[in-house]
Amino acid sequence: METQTQKEAILRHLQSGGTITPNEAEAIYGCKRLASRINELRKDFRISTRLEFGRNRFGKPVRYAKYIYHSDYSGGKN
């Protein structure tokens, strides 16, 4: 059985659900550097970033990225 890379797992997640946040990536895939994986994927796929606002566990306002996969485009090899 072949092991799936974080990049492959995140791509499949995006293709099935359309979006992912850094907290989701860490909780589901153990990926602490989602921005790096997204940057790698952007070479072949159209993924945009939307800034989200929320509160952290201490109730302080925070902002974070939500990455959005667009199935209507793929550059490069795909």
N, C-alpha and C positions, 0 to 999 in steps of 0.2 A: 504494500500500500504506500503510495506516494504522499509525502507531507505537503500540505498547502502552505504557501508563503503568506505573510501578512498582506502583501500587496494583492495577491490573488483572492484572499478571503474578503478583503475590503471591496475589491471590484465586484465580486459576486453579491455582496451585501448591497452595494449601490445599485446594481442591476436589478435586484429583486425588490428593494425597498425605496430606492431613489435618493435617500439622504443618510448622513451619518454625522455625529458630533464627536469631538475628542473624548468625552466621557463614555459614550457608547463604544467607541473603538477600544478603549482601555478595558472596559468591563467585559466585552464580548470576545475580543481577540488578543488582549494583552498588549496592545499597540500604544506605546507612550509617545510616539512621534508621528501622529496622523498626518500632519502637514507635509512631512517628508514623503510619505506614501502617496498622498494626493498629488504632490508635485511630480512624482514618477509616473503616475497614471495619466496626468494631463498631457504627456507626450503623445498619447494615443487616443485619449477620450476627452470629451467635453464635460468638465466638472466645474461648476461655479460655486462661489462662496457667498453665503448670506450671513450677515452679522445678527446674532440673536442676543436678547437681553434677558437676564434672570437674576436669581439671588443664590449666593453660595450657602453653605451649611451654617454660616453665622448670621445670615440674613442680610448680608451686604450685597449691593447691586454689582453684577458682573456682566461681561459680554463674552461671547464665545462664537466660534465659527460653526456653521452648519454647511456641510458640503452636499451639493446637489448634482446628481448624475442626469445627463441629458441623452436619452437614447436616440435622438434624431441626428446625432453627429458622431462620427469617429474619424479621427485623422490617422495619419501614418499607416500602419499595417492593417488595421481592422476596418 
